[in-house]
Amino acid sequence: MPLTISCPQCQKIYRVGEQTAGKQVRCQQCKAVFVAQAAAAPLPDPLAEIAALPAPANPLGPRVTTPIQPPAAAPAGPSDAVMRMLSAGMTVLGLVLLVGTFVMDRSQGMIYLAPLALAPLSLILGITGVISPNVVRAAGKYGGHLSWHYKAVAWGLMGLYLVVTLLLLGWALSGGYRPG
């Protein structure tokens, strides 16, 4: 019957024949020389002994156990079709804000800066979302699982939005419009 021995230096485990017991052997891994002796039996696990004990009777009746549910996964988010519909709506909203701003300028000679600042965001994210919903997801809370290039495009578009908004606000302020 083979013996199980372990090197006292590196703890490498070997299976050797009974005739090797009591003889000197060399560890193939760390080259240490030691006397081959059967490995000590592992100590009993006290937690396993406690777990093997019968459960005490419950004075309130039988115990009802429910399976433990795994933690909920991150929200999956809307499907591509829903994202495209929302993005189309954002595009329309951006066009309405932009056209409304210019109509108000021509008819009353004044504009509101908030719609003028939000129109580029709606247009940029709306058009991009119709083309690739993952880019819009990467800009929001549902994009954590996406690869880095979607996030790079999304943040590049946010930079474009910032530049376009600053140009529009600069145009409005240089045209004599003052907030207030």
N, C-alpha and C positions, 0 to 999 in steps of 0.2 A: 504494500500500500504506500503510495507516495506521501512524502512529508511536505508541508508548506513551511518555508523558512523565509526570513527577511533579513536584509543587511542592516546592522545596527547603525551604520553611518548614513546611508541615503534612503533607507526604508524600502528598497526595491524588493519585491516578493518573487521567490523562486519555488518551483515544485521539483523536488529531487527524490530519488529512491531511498528506501529505508537504510540501505547499506551505507549511505553518506552520513547518517546521524553520528555525531561525536567527532567527525573528522573536520580538518581545516579546509575551508573553501575560499575562493577569491571572487568578490563581486565583479561582475562583468561591466557594471556601470561606473563605479567609483574606485575600483581596484583594491578595496579594503579586504583584509584577510580576517576571517572570523570562524568560529566553531559552529557547524551546522547543528542547530537544535530546533525542535518543532516550535513553531510560534505559539505563544501563550494564547489560551482561549480568550476570546473577547469578554469583557465584563458585561454582566447583564444590564439591560437598559431599564432603569427604574420607571421611566415614563411608560414603557411598553407594559410593564407589570400593572401599573395603575389603570391603564386603558383596558386591560384584560379583565379587571374586576367587574362584577355585574353592577348595573346602575341601581341605586336605591329606589324603592317604590315612591312614586309621587303621590302625596296625600290628596292632591287635587284631581287626580284621574290620570289617564294615559297621556303621555307626552306626545304632542303633535309637532313633527319637525317639517320645516319647509326647506326646500333646497336653496342653497345660497346662490343668488344670481350674480353673474359677473358684472363688473361695473359697466355702466352704459358707455357705448362708444361715442366718440365725438359726433356732433350733428353732421349728417351727410349733406345737408343743404338741398336746394332746389335742383331739379333735373335740368339738363341742357335746354330742353324745350321751354321750360318755365323761365330760365335765365334769359333766353333769347326774347321772349315776350316782354319781360320786364325791361330789357335793354332797349327794345323797340319803343316802349312807352317812355323811357328816359330820353331817347332821341327826339321823340315828338315834343316832350316837355321842354327840352332845350331849344328846339326851334320856336315854340310858342313864346318862351321867355325872350329870346333874341328878337323875334319879329315884334312882339309887344313893346319891347324897349325902343325899337326904332320908330314904330308907329306913334308911341307916346312922345318921342322927341319931335317928330314932324308935326303932330297935332297940337301939343301943348307947350313945346319948347323945354320940357324937363324930362329927366329920366330918374329911375330908381337904381341905385348902385347894386343892391343885393341881387335882383334878377340878372343884371348884367354880369355879376361875378359868378352866379350859379349856372348860367347858360353854357359856358364852355365845359364845365364838369359834366353836365348832363349829356352834351353832345359827344364828348370824347369817350366817356364810359359807355354811353348808349351804343354808339357805332362799333366800338371795340367788342362789346358784349354780344352784339348780333353776329359778328365775325367769329369770335372765340370766347365763349363763356368762361373758360378757365382763367383768362387774364383778369376778368372782373372778380372771379372768386379769389384770385391771388391778392387782389387789392383789399379784400374784406376778410371776414372771420372764417369763411369756409375754404380758404386756400392753404391751410397749414400742411396738407399732404402733397401739395403740388411741387414740382421740381423748380429749381432756382431760376430757370429762364422765364417762366411765367411771372414770377415775382419781379424779375428785372424789367420785363416789359411793362408790368403794372406800375412800378415806381417811376419808370421813364415817362409813362403817360401822365402820372401825377406831376412830374416836373414840367411836362408840356402844358398841362393845365395851369400851373402857376405862372409860367411865362405868358401864355395867352391872356390870362386874367389881368396880369400886371399891364400888358399892352393895352387891353380894352379900358382899364381904369385910367391909365395914362392918357389915352385918347379922350376919354370923357372929361377928365380934369383939365386937359389942355384946351378943350373946346369951350371952356367957360363954365362948365357945370361944377357946382360946389355942393358938397354934402351939407344938409341942414335943412 
